[in-house]
């Protein structure tokens, strides 16, 4: 793959070490290969399980080790659903099939037991969901996608509400190689600088003298911004990757 949000195998190594059992299936070249691990140790070599003429890709199943986490360990469906949905709109055109045991969902939960997640228009579709019940300044959001091939790509969607969000600074959700960056970073700073410069230039071209005083805070105050970049060898601040 061209870009990655992970560190090439570190994540699965940690999951394997903390799991009672891990099962891997790889469908490749019309054949199915399998291998399993228990508490971090391989149970045997990679085995050819048979033909897989209509299947491609990798399946990973794991069961967290109760000896490490205790018997009360539970996954949070809401968090997993949000992660699955974010992958779907960050990779426009990809289809994510979500399935969760209904008994794990609270009675008042808004998380569906089954759903097909697909966003052909990427971030634009996601922003439309966010603004579904809000009055916006323009009928459609401002969106863009620039694909520089091997160098990476950037996608954005931004809109403004008439009444604001009840938050002083609106909201901004940014990602790098699908990894959430809640503290922003150089990609957010670059976007803020670019849109501020663009509006100032537009104001100058149209004779709006007050446009020269526009600041990034004026523009982003009541905006909703979604920003995603895919780049090679990203540099994050710390291992939690909260800031690019």
Long-range contacts (C-beta under 8 A, 24 or more apart in sequence): 2-150, 2-152, 2-230, 2-232, 3-152, 3-177, 3-230, 3-231, 3-232, 3-234, 4-177, 5-176, 5-177, 5-178, 5-179, 5-234, 5-241, 12-60, 15-62, 16-40, 16-62, 18-64, 18-65, 18-68, 18-69, 19-62, 19-63, 19-64, 19-65, 20-63, 20-64, 20-65, 20-66, 20-67, 21-62, 21-63, 22-60, 22-61, 22-62, 22-63, 23-59, 23-60, 23-61, 23-62, 24-58, 24-59, 24-60, 24-61, 25-49, 25-58, 25-59, 26-57, 26-58, 26-59, 27-52, 27-55, 27-56, 27-57, 27-58, 28-56, 39-65, 74-104, 75-104, 77-104, 77-105, 77-109, 77-111, 78-109, 78-111, 81-111, 81-112, 81-115, 84-117, 85-117, 86-175, 86-178, 86-180, 87-178, 88-117, 88-118, 88-119, 89-119, 89-122, 89-123, 89-125, 89-126, 90-122, 90-123, 90-175, 90-178, 90-228, 91-178, 92-119, 92-120, 92-121, 92-122, 92-123, 92-155, 93-118, 93-120, 94-118, 122-155, 122-157, 122-228, 123-155, 123-156, 123-157, 123-226, 123-227, 123-228, 124-157, 126-157, 126-226, 127-157, 127-158, 127-159, 127-224, 127-226, 130-224, 131-159, 131-161, 131-224, 134-161, 134-163, 135-161, 135-162, 135-163, 136-160, 136-161, 136-162, 137-161, 137-162, 150-232, 151-231, 151-232, 152-229, 152-230, 152-231, 152-232, 153-229, 153-230, 154-187, 154-227, 154-228, 154-229, 154-230, 155-227, 155-228, 155-229, 156-191, 156-225, 156-226, 156-227, 156-228, 157-225, 157-226, 158-195, 158-223, 158-224, 158-225, 158-226, 159-223, 159-224, 160-222, 160-223, 160-224, 161-222, 161-224, 164-221, 164-222, 165-222, 165-224, 168-221, 169-217, 169-220, 169-221, 170-220, 170-221, 170-222, 170-223, 170-224, 170-225, 171-224, 171-225, 172-220, 172-223, 172-224, 172-225, 172-227, 173-225, 173-226, 173-227, 174-225, 174-226, 174-227, 174-228, 174-229, 174-244, 175-227, 175-228, 175-229, 176-228, 176-229, 176-230, 176-231, 176-234, 176-236, 176-241, 176-244, 177-229, 177-230, 177-231, 177-234, 178-228, 179-236, 179-241, 181-236, 181-241, 181-242, 181-243, 181-244, 182-242, 183-237, 183-242, 183-243, 184-243, 184-244, 185-236, 185-237, 185-243, 185-244, 186-244, 187-227, 187-229, 187-244, 188-225, 188-227, 188-244, 191-225, 191-227, 192-216, 192-219, 192-220, 195-219
